[in-house]
Amino acid sequence: MISKQGTLSAPVLISPTEAVVMRLLRNQKQVSRVEVSEITGWSRAKTSQVVNNLVEKGYLQEHGDGMSRGGRKPRLLRINGLLGYIAGIDIGATSVEIAISDLNGTIIGIVAEPSDVRKGPEDFLNDCTRILLRLATAHNIHPGQILGIGVGVPGPVDFSRGVVVAPPLMPGWEAFPIRAFFQKSFFSAFVVVDNDVNIMAVGEQRSGGAENVDHFLLIKVGTGIGCGIMANRRIHRGSDGSAGDIGHICADQNGPICRCGNRGCLEAMAAGPAIAEKAMQAAREGKSALLNSLMDKNGGVLTPEDVNYACREGDEASLEIIRASGKMIGDVLAGLINFFNPSHVFITGGIANFGNYLLIAIKRAVLRRSLPLATAHLDISFSQTGPTIGVIGAISLALDHLFMVDDPCGN
């Protein structure tokens, strides 16, 4: 149902055949009726009936002319961007980024704020709700006009239920009903919850360097380390949603105890907190005057950003820490490449800001330990999407599921 303002006044309700067209337009952006018929295999009459119903309901609109095939130029169709809005929420361990887009995926507002998932789901998600409501108000959007919300969280997710399961970085979040929480304030919204790295992989596919890539891995290196697996252009989540949790692959059996309780996990050895801890140890042992000076200024602590700064200043101790982290990541990644044989690997996350020192170390380890055939055409690079990759992916995932008749997420 369309309101006088041109937006939906209720959640999207469409038939299975209409859903096919809406998903086609979601992927193709704009097509003609003839192209809809060719892609779906439907008769011209059926195509015309379905498309005309969607235009009459206000879901689709005609927009310009396509290329002529010998007769009149066909009218092009696209999704009516004024139907409503989509929110993307990218939850990190120490921050949250929230964006609102139209139904074509064009972002119209975005905000990022520091936060801490350790304060628990109620407080954290209340903060998210306040930020989203504030952002919506700034753009004259009523909560009822938000039709979909995509949420990325830094932990394993049971995708069908939309809940996190035994998340090492998120104490108190176990089985918390994230979907129902947001639907209290955004009653018209379809809510989909996924692991943050899966969300980022979708973002890279939709607006980064993976738009035409069938098989790729996206590695996020930040407070934790995770991997989004795109197989045949679809996210591979595994049977229970824990696929890609590479941060807890053992990198050193004699390494430190990880927050998951095991020893020597990659995350405990090479993620942001481990890098900062190694830098502080180097400063205390007199291996770096620059790191020691930065630690004194910061009240006895260092952050990954401090190590990055020292690295750019040519500090050898910092360079060695980054190279060692890159090697460990590359050693684990080599096994994944031998197993999965992707054509591309994209690196993202806060630690990706360390630049080529990290990337070169990862590449060297992969080339040394992977099979020649697996790396013959392999491209390893940084993500091209930038810091908004998470919210872009969250919005894209919500849009992908918005027009599905059979809802795999149980909304």
C-alpha positions as CSV (number, residue, x, y, z in Angstrom):
1,M,0.0,0.0,0.0
2,I,1.4,3.4,-1.0
3,S,0.8,6.5,1.1
4,K,0.1,10.0,-0.2
5,Q,3.8,10.8,0.3
6,G,4.7,8.0,-2.2
7,T,6.1,5.6,0.4
8,L,4.9,2.3,1.7
9,S,2.6,2.5,4.7
10,A,3.1,-1.3,5.4
11,P,5.8,-3.9,4.9
12,V,6.3,-5.1,1.3
13,L,3.7,-7.7,0.4
14,I,4.0,-9.1,-3.1
15,S,3.3,-12.3,-5.0
16,P,6.0,-14.9,-5.9
17,T,6.0,-13.7,-9.6
18,E,6.2,-10.1,-8.5
19,A,9.1,-10.9,-6.2
20,V,11.0,-12.4,-9.2
21,V,10.7,-9.1,-11.0
22,M,11.7,-7.0,-8.0
23,R,14.8,-9.1,-7.4
24,L,15.7,-8.9,-11.1
25,L,15.4,-5.1,-10.9
26,R,17.4,-5.1,-7.7
27,N,20.3,-6.8,-9.6
28,Q,19.9,-5.2,-13.0
29,K,19.0,-1.7,-11.8
30,Q,16.9,-1.0,-14.9
31,V,15.5,-3.2,-17.6
32,S,12.7,-3.1,-20.2
33,R,9.7,-5.4,-20.3
34,V,11.2,-7.3,-23.2
35,E,14.4,-8.0,-21.2
36,V,12.2,-9.1,-18.2
37,S,10.5,-11.6,-20.5
38,E,13.8,-12.8,-21.9
39,I,15.5,-13.3,-18.6
40,T,12.6,-15.0,-16.9
41,G,11.4,-17.0,-19.9
42,W,7.8,-15.7,-19.4
43,S,5.5,-14.9,-22.2
44,R,5.1,-11.3,-23.2
45,A,1.5,-11.3,-21.9
46,K,2.5,-12.7,-18.4
47,T,5.4,-10.2,-18.2
48,S,3.2,-7.3,-19.1
49,Q,0.6,-8.3,-16.5
50,V,3.1,-8.7,-13.7
51,V,5.1,-5.6,-14.5
52,N,1.9,-3.5,-14.9
53,N,0.7,-4.7,-11.5
54,L,3.9,-3.5,-9.9
55,V,3.8,-0.2,-11.7
56,E,0.2,0.3,-10.6
57,K,1.1,-0.5,-6.9
58,G,3.9,2.0,-7.1
59,Y,6.7,-0.5,-6.6
60,L,8.2,0.1,-10.1
61,Q,8.3,3.2,-12.2
62,E,9.2,3.8,-15.9
63,H,12.4,5.8,-16.3
64,G,13.7,6.7,-19.8
65,D,14.1,4.7,-22.9
66,G,16.3,1.8,-23.7
67,M,18.1,0.9,-27.0
68,S,15.9,0.2,-30.0
69,R,16.0,-3.3,-31.6
70,G,14.5,-2.1,-34.8
71,G,11.3,-0.6,-33.6
72,R,10.3,1.9,-30.9
73,K,12.7,2.4,-28.0
74,P,11.5,0.3,-25.1
75,R,10.6,2.0,-21.8
76,L,13.0,1.2,-19.0
77,L,11.8,0.1,-15.5
78,R,13.4,0.7,-12.2
79,I,12.4,0.3,-8.5
80,N,10.6,3.3,-7.1
81,G,13.2,4.8,-4.8
82,L,10.5,6.7,-2.9
83,L,8.8,3.5,-1.7
84,G,10.7,3.7,1.6
85,Y,14.1,3.4,3.1
86,I,16.7,0.9,4.2
87,A,19.0,1.2,7.2
88,G,22.5,-0.5,7.5
89,I,24.1,-0.9,10.9
90,D,27.7,-2.0,11.1
91,I,28.6,-3.0,14.7
92,G,32.3,-3.2,15.5
93,A,33.9,-4.1,18.8
94,T,34.7,-0.4,19.5
95,S,32.4,1.6,17.2
96,V,29.2,1.6,15.2
97,E,28.4,3.0,11.8
98,I,24.8,3.6,10.6
99,A,23.5,4.6,7.2
100,I,20.1,5.1,5.5
101,S,19.5,4.5,1.8
102,D,16.7,4.6,-0.6
103,L,15.4,1.3,-2.2
104,N,17.9,1.7,-5.0
105,G,20.7,1.5,-2.4
106,T,21.8,5.1,-2.7
107,I,23.0,6.3,0.7
108,I,21.4,9.5,1.8
109,G,22.8,9.8,5.3
110,I,25.5,8.2,7.4
111,V,27.0,8.6,10.9
112,A,29.8,6.8,12.8
113,E,30.3,6.9,16.6
114,P,32.6,5.2,19.1
115,S,31.0,2.6,21.3
116,D,31.8,-0.7,23.1
117,V,30.0,-4.0,22.6
118,R,31.1,-5.1,26.0
119,K,28.6,-2.9,27.7
120,G,25.9,-5.4,26.6
121,P,23.2,-5.7,24.0
122,E,20.5,-3.6,25.7
123,D,22.6,-0.5,26.1
124,F,24.5,-0.9,22.9
125,L,21.4,-1.4,20.7
126,N,19.5,1.4,22.5
127,D,22.4,3.7,21.4
128,C,22.0,2.3,17.8
129,T,18.3,3.0,17.9
130,R,18.8,6.6,19.1
131,I,21.4,7.2,16.4
132,L,19.2,5.8,13.7
133,L,16.2,7.8,14.8
134,R,18.3,10.9,14.9
135,L,19.6,10.2,11.4
136,A,16.1,9.5,10.1
137,T,14.7,12.7,11.6
138,A,17.6,14.8,10.0
139,H,16.3,13.5,6.7
140,N,12.6,13.9,7.4
141,I,12.1,10.1,7.5
142,H,9.4,8.6,9.8
143,P,10.4,5.3,11.5
144,G,7.5,3.6,9.7
145,Q,9.1,4.4,6.4
146,I,12.2,2.3,7.2
147,L,11.3,-1.0,5.5
148,G,14.5,-3.0,6.1
149,I,17.4,-3.0,8.5
150,G,20.6,-4.9,7.9
151,V,22.8,-5.5,10.9
152,G,26.4,-6.7,11.0
153,V,27.8,-8.0,14.3
154,P,31.4,-9.0,15.2
155,G,30.6,-12.6,16.2
156,P,29.2,-15.9,14.9
157,V,25.6,-15.6,13.8
158,D,22.8,-18.1,13.5
159,F,21.5,-16.4,10.3
160,S,18.0,-18.0,10.3
161,R,17.3,-16.8,13.9
162,G,19.3,-13.5,13.7
163,V,21.2,-14.1,16.9
164,V,24.8,-14.3,17.9
165,V,26.2,-17.6,19.2
166,A,29.1,-17.8,21.8
167,P,30.6,-14.5,20.6
168,P,34.2,-14.1,22.1
169,L,34.1,-10.3,21.6
170,M,30.5,-9.7,22.8
171,P,29.9,-10.9,26.4
172,G,26.2,-11.0,27.3
173,W,25.0,-11.1,23.6
174,E,24.4,-14.8,23.5
175,A,21.0,-15.5,21.8
176,F,19.9,-11.9,22.3
177,P,16.9,-11.2,20.0
178,I,18.5,-8.4,17.9
179,R,15.8,-8.6,15.3
180,A,12.9,-8.2,17.7
181,F,14.7,-5.4,19.5
182,F,14.8,-3.2,16.4
183,Q,11.3,-4.0,15.3
184,K,10.0,-2.4,18.6
185,S,11.0,1.0,17.2
186,F,10.9,0.3,13.5
187,F,7.7,-1.7,13.3
188,S,7.5,-1.8,9.4
189,A,11.1,-3.1,9.1
190,F,12.3,-6.4,7.8
191,V,15.5,-7.1,9.9
192,V,18.4,-9.3,8.8
193,V,21.4,-10.0,11.0
194,D,24.7,-11.4,9.9
195,N,28.4,-11.6,10.8
196,D,30.1,-8.3,10.1
197,V,32.7,-9.9,7.7
198,N,29.9,-11.5,5.7
199,I,28.3,-8.1,5.5
200,M,31.6,-6.6,4.3
201,A,32.0,-9.3,1.6
202,V,28.6,-8.4,0.3
203,G,29.6,-4.7,0.3
204,E,32.8,-5.5,-1.7
205,Q,30.7,-7.4,-4.2
206,R,28.2,-4.6,-4.7
207,S,30.4,-1.6,-4.8
208,G,34.1,-2.5,-4.6
209,G,36.5,-4.6,-6.5
210,A,34.5,-7.8,-6.6
211,E,31.5,-6.8,-8.7
212,N,32.4,-9.4,-11.4
213,V,34.2,-11.9,-9.1
214,D,32.6,-15.3,-8.5
215,H,34.9,-16.7,-5.8
216,F,36.7,-14.5,-3.3
217,L,37.7,-14.2,0.3
218,L,37.5,-10.9,2.3
219,I,39.7,-10.8,5.3
220,K,39.0,-8.3,8.1
221,V,41.9,-7.5,10.4
222,G,40.9,-5.3,13.3
223,T,40.2,-6.0,17.0
224,G,39.5,-9.6,15.7
225,I,40.2,-11.4,12.5
226,G,37.4,-12.9,10.3
227,C,36.8,-14.0,6.7
228,G,33.9,-13.6,4.4
229,I,33.6,-16.4,1.9
230,M,31.9,-15.6,-1.4
231,A,31.3,-18.8,-3.5
232,N,29.5,-18.6,-6.8
233,R,28.6,-15.0,-5.9
234,R,26.8,-16.2,-2.7
235,I,27.9,-15.9,0.9
236,H,28.9,-19.3,2.3
237,R,27.9,-19.3,6.0
238,G,28.3,-23.0,6.7
239,S,25.7,-25.3,8.3
240,D,25.5,-23.3,11.5
241,G,26.8,-19.9,10.5
242,S,30.3,-20.1,11.8
243,A,32.1,-20.4,8.4
244,G,35.0,-17.9,8.1
245,D,35.8,-17.6,11.7
246,I,39.6,-17.8,10.9
247,G,40.7,-15.7,13.9
248,H,40.5,-18.9,16.0
249,I,42.6,-21.1,13.8
250,C,45.8,-22.0,15.7
251,A,48.8,-20.0,14.5
252,D,51.2,-21.1,17.3
253,Q,50.5,-23.9,19.8
254,N,52.8,-22.2,22.3
255,G,51.2,-18.8,21.8
256,P,49.2,-16.7,24.3
257,I,45.7,-17.7,25.6
258,C,43.0,-16.3,23.3
259,R,39.8,-14.7,24.6
260,C,38.0,-17.9,23.3
261,G,40.0,-20.0,25.8
262,N,42.3,-21.7,23.4
263,R,46.0,-21.1,22.9
264,G,47.8,-19.4,20.0
265,C,44.8,-18.4,17.9
266,L,45.6,-16.2,14.9
267,E,43.5,-13.4,16.5
268,A,45.5,-13.5,19.7
269,M,48.8,-13.4,17.7
270,A,48.1,-10.9,14.9
271,A,45.0,-8.7,15.4
272,G,45.0,-5.1,16.7
273,P,45.3,-5.8,20.4
274,A,48.2,-8.2,19.8
275,I,50.0,-5.7,17.7
276,A,49.6,-3.0,20.4
277,E,50.8,-5.4,23.1
278,K,53.9,-6.4,21.2
279,A,54.7,-2.7,20.6
280,M,54.4,-2.0,24.3
281,Q,56.7,-4.9,25.0
282,A,59.2,-3.6,22.5
283,A,59.1,-0.2,24.1
284,R,59.7,-1.6,27.6
285,E,62.6,-3.6,26.3
286,G,64.2,-0.5,24.8
287,K,63.9,-1.7,21.2
288,S,62.2,1.5,20.0
289,A,62.8,5.0,21.3
290,L,59.8,6.3,19.3
291,L,57.4,3.7,20.7
292,N,58.7,4.4,24.2
293,S,58.1,8.1,23.7
294,L,54.6,7.5,22.3
295,M,53.8,5.2,25.3
296,D,54.9,7.9,27.8
297,K,52.6,10.4,26.1
298,N,49.7,8.0,26.2
299,G,49.9,7.2,29.9
300,G,51.8,3.9,29.5
301,V,49.7,2.4,26.7
302,L,50.0,2.1,22.9
303,T,47.3,1.6,20.2
304,P,47.6,0.0,16.8
305,E,47.3,3.6,15.4
306,D,50.5,4.5,17.3
307,V,52.3,1.5,15.8
308,N,51.1,2.5,12.4
309,Y,52.5,6.0,12.9
310,A,55.8,4.6,14.1
311,C,55.9,2.3,11.1
312,R,55.4,5.2,8.7
313,E,58.2,7.0,10.5
314,G,60.5,4.1,9.7
315,D,60.7,2.6,13.2
316,E,62.3,-0.8,12.7
317,A,60.6,-2.4,15.8
318,S,57.2,-1.4,14.5
319,L,58.0,-2.6,11.0
320,E,59.1,-6.0,12.3
321,I,55.8,-6.3,14.4
322,I,53.7,-5.6,11.3
323,R,55.7,-8.0,9.1
324,A,55.4,-10.7,11.7
325,S,51.6,-10.2,11.9
326,G,51.4,-10.2,8.1
327,K,53.3,-13.5,7.9
328,M,51.1,-15.2,10.4
329,I,47.9,-14.0,8.6
330,G,49.5,-15.1,5.3
331,D,50.4,-18.6,6.7
332,V,46.8,-19.2,7.7
333,L,45.5,-17.7,4.5
334,A,47.7,-20.0,2.4
335,G,45.8,-23.0,3.8
336,L,42.5,-21.4,3.0
337,I,43.6,-20.6,-0.6
338,N,44.8,-24.2,-1.1
339,F,41.4,-25.4,0.1
340,F,39.0,-22.9,-1.5
341,N,41.0,-21.7,-4.6
342,P,39.6,-18.1,-4.8
343,S,40.5,-15.8,-7.6
344,H,40.8,-12.8,-5.3
345,V,41.5,-12.0,-1.7
346,F,40.6,-8.6,-0.3
347,I,42.0,-7.2,3.0
348,T,40.1,-4.7,5.1
349,G,39.7,-3.5,8.7
350,G,41.6,-1.1,10.8
351,I,44.9,-2.9,10.5
352,A,44.7,-2.7,6.7
353,N,45.7,1.0,7.2
354,F,49.2,-0.3,7.8
355,G,49.5,-0.4,4.0
356,N,52.0,-2.2,1.9
357,Y,54.2,-3.4,4.8
358,L,51.3,-5.6,5.9
359,L,50.2,-6.6,2.4
360,I,53.7,-7.6,1.2
361,A,54.2,-9.8,4.2
362,I,50.8,-11.5,3.6
363,K,51.6,-12.1,-0.1
364,R,55.0,-13.5,0.6
365,A,53.7,-16.0,3.1
366,V,50.8,-17.0,0.8
367,L,53.2,-17.5,-2.2
368,R,55.6,-19.5,-0.1
369,R,53.0,-21.9,1.4
370,S,50.3,-22.2,-1.3
371,L,50.2,-24.6,-4.2
372,P,51.4,-23.0,-7.5
373,L,48.1,-23.8,-9.3
374,A,46.1,-22.1,-6.4
375,T,48.1,-18.9,-6.8
376,A,48.6,-18.8,-10.6
377,H,45.9,-16.2,-11.1
378,L,45.4,-15.1,-7.5
379,D,45.0,-11.4,-6.8
380,I,45.6,-10.2,-3.2
381,S,44.8,-6.6,-2.6
382,F,43.2,-4.1,-0.1
383,S,39.4,-3.6,-0.3
384,Q,38.4,-0.8,-2.7
385,T,35.2,0.0,-1.0
386,G,36.6,2.1,1.9
387,P,35.4,2.6,5.5
388,T,31.7,2.4,4.5
389,I,32.0,-1.2,3.3
390,G,30.1,-2.6,6.3
391,V,27.0,-0.4,6.0
392,I,26.9,-0.8,2.2
393,G,26.9,-4.5,2.7
394,A,24.3,-4.4,5.4
395,I,22.0,-2.3,3.2
396,S,22.6,-4.6,0.2
397,L,21.8,-7.7,2.3
398,A,18.6,-6.2,3.6
399,L,17.6,-5.2,0.0
400,D,18.4,-8.7,-1.2
401,H,15.9,-10.2,1.2
402,L,13.3,-7.5,1.3
403,F,11.3,-8.8,-1.7
404,M,11.6,-12.5,-0.9
405,V,8.3,-14.3,-0.4
406,D,9.8,-17.2,1.5
407,D,11.7,-15.4,4.2
408,P,14.8,-17.5,5.3
409,C,15.3,-15.2,8.3
410,G,11.9,-15.8,9.9
411,N,10.8,-12.2,10.0
